[in-house]
Amino acid sequence: MRALTDAQLRKIRPPVRGLTEITDASCRGLVFRVTAAGISSFSFRFRDRATGRSERLSLGRYPGVSLRDARRKADALRGEIDAGRFSRNMLFARYMPLFFCSCFAS
């Protein structure tokens, strides 16, 4: 496993079916995903301390989100998780009211 580079990311071709996931050795938890439809994106994998479950958060599509920005986002999230200030439940509690308001607004 090696650190990802922008040149490597540009060369990755979509799989015939499903998706391909490549982890970044220089940034723990950062994953580059490519779907069969050709959509490339970054994700952050972590274990939620509240539930004990493995979780994945999308960090954005590539190249809209650069490798450098994805690493920064992953580092910031890891810091929040390590400090105990982030869990999936906290994320839902923060964003679900906004979701419901937008669904029922006319």
LUMKEGU-615944 format. One record per residue (C-alpha): residue number from 1; residue in one letter; x, y, z. Coordinates in pm, whole numbers. Layout:
residues N
 pos code     c1     c2     c3
 NUM    a      X      Y      Z
...
//
This chain:
residues 106
 pos code     c1     c2     c3
   1    m      0      0      0
   2    r    143    335   -107
   3    a     49    697    -75
   4    l   -186    808   -351
   5    t    -78   1067   -605
   6    d   -284   1284   -835
   7    a   -122   1118  -1137
   8    q   -232    774  -1012
   9    l   -588    894   -955
  10    r   -616   1030  -1309
  11    k   -506    692  -1453
  12    i   -759    477  -1264
  13    r  -1023    336  -1498
  14    p  -1377    245  -1391
  15    p  -1441   -124  -1322
  16    v  -1678   -319  -1545
  17    r  -1915   -373  -1250
  18    g  -1939   -250   -894
  19    l  -1671    -19   -764
  20    t  -1301     -3   -693
  21    e  -1170    128   -360
  22    i   -810    230   -307
  23    t   -680    333     35
  24    d   -425    610     88
  25    a   -127    492    292
  26    s    -32    846    392
  27    c   -375    936    537
  28    r   -543    682    764
  29    g   -906    629    670
  30    l   -897    804    332
  31    v  -1038    596     46
  32    f  -1062    676   -326
  33    r  -1365    516   -493
  34    v  -1444    470   -862
  35    t  -1781    331   -972
  36    a  -1865    144  -1292
  37    a  -2044    462  -1406
  38    g  -1709    644  -1390
  39    i  -1785    852  -1080
  40    s  -1472    912   -872
  41    s  -1496   1029   -513
  42    f  -1318   1038   -179
  43    s  -1454    878    137
  44    f  -1342    861    497
  45    r  -1375    531    685
  46    f  -1383    521   1063
  47    r  -1522    324   1355
  48    d  -1802    506   1536
  49    r  -1722    496   1907
  50    a  -2088    527   2006
  51    t  -2209    228   1802
  52    g  -1886     36   1738
  53    r  -1979     13   1370
  54    s  -1755     82   1075
  55    e  -1880    396    898
  56    r  -1805    580    576
  57    l  -1851    950    502
  58    s  -1829   1099    155
  59    l  -1579   1383    124
  60    g  -1671   1482   -231
  61    r  -1621   1396   -595
  62    y  -1286   1402   -768
  63    p  -1153   1624   -929
  64    g  -1386   1880   -765
  65    v  -1223   1784   -434
  66    s   -847   1753   -478
  67    l   -635   1486   -312
  68    r   -482   1752    -87
  69    d   -827   1878     21
  70    a   -952   1523     82
  71    r   -651   1456    307
  72    r   -716   1776    500
  73    k  -1084   1688    547
  74    a   -994   1334    659
  75    d   -734   1466    905
  76    a   -987   1711   1050
  77    l  -1253   1440   1088
  78    r  -1003   1202   1247
  79    g   -912   1473   1499
  80    e  -1279   1523   1586
  81    i  -1334   1148   1624
  82    d  -1020   1098   1834
  83    a  -1126   1383   2063
  84    g  -1471   1224   2102
  85    r  -1648   1519   1940
  86    f  -1791   1330   1641
  87    s  -2009   1028   1583
  88    r  -2270    926   1327
  89    n  -2544   1002   1583
  90    m  -2414   1357   1622
  91    l  -2418   1399   1245
  92    f  -2780   1284   1219
  93    a  -2887   1503   1510
  94    r  -2733   1805   1337
  95    y  -2864   1753    983
  96    m  -3192   1559   1010
  97    p  -3401   1863   1120
  98    l  -3279   2048    808
  99    f  -3373   1751    591
 100    f  -3726   1724    731
 101    c  -3787   2098    701
 102    s  -3686   2097    335
 103    c  -3906   1793    260
 104    f  -4222   1945    403
 105    a  -4171   2304    295
 106    s  -4389   2405      4
//
